[in-house]
Amino acid sequence: MRRLVGRNFARVRQERGLTQEKVAEISGFSQQYISGLERGHRNPTVVTLFELAQAIGVAPIELLTSD
């Protein structure tokens, strides 16, 4: 699940032309946290998923579903 969320987050972030640094600025999470999330090393809470999804402009479910 961590890898799925990380892959989805990275894909959407890149599709929207956002850098990890910009998402960090918008969301309040560190760039290191976002990097770890995208690599599947972080296990985000439901609240964190919601906040990160808002930062990149998607519904949280989009980070949880496989293609």
C-alpha positions in Angstrom: 0.0 0.0 0.0 2.8 2.4 0.8 4.4 1.9 -2.6 1.0 2.3 -4.4 0.4 5.6 -2.6 3.9 6.8 -3.3 3.7 5.9 -7.0 0.3 7.6 -7.4 1.4 10.7 -5.5 4.5 11.1 -7.6 2.6 10.5 -10.9 -0.1 13.1 -10.1 2.5 15.6 -8.8 4.5 15.3 -12.0 1.4 15.5 -14.2 0.6 18.8 -12.5 4.1 20.1 -13.0 4.8 20.4 -9.3 8.2 19.8 -7.7 8.6 18.1 -4.4 9.8 21.4 -3.0 6.6 23.2 -4.2 4.4 20.5 -2.7 6.3 20.9 0.5 5.7 24.6 0.5 2.0 24.2 -0.2 1.4 21.3 2.2 3.7 22.1 5.1 5.3 18.7 4.9 9.1 18.6 4.4 10.6 17.8 1.0 12.3 14.8 2.7 8.9 13.5 3.9 7.5 13.8 0.4 10.5 12.1 -1.1 10.2 9.2 1.4 6.5 9.0 0.7 7.1 8.7 -3.1 9.7 6.0 -2.5 7.3 4.0 -0.4 9.2 4.5 2.8 6.5 6.4 4.6 3.2 5.1 6.0 0.9 8.2 5.9 -2.1 8.5 8.1 -5.5 9.2 6.7 -5.2 12.8 7.8 -1.8 13.1 6.0 -3.3 11.5 2.8 -6.1 14.0 2.9 -3.8 17.0 3.4 -1.4 15.9 0.7 -4.2 15.2 -1.8 -5.5 18.7 -1.2 -2.0 20.1 -1.8 -1.9 18.6 -5.3 -5.6 19.1 -6.0 -6.9 15.5 -6.2 -9.4 13.5 -4.2 -7.7 11.3 -1.6 -9.1 8.1 -3.2 -6.9 8.8 -6.3 -3.9 8.1 -4.2 -5.3 4.8 -3.0 -6.4 3.2 -6.2 -4.4 1.2 -8.7 -4.4 1.9 -12.4 
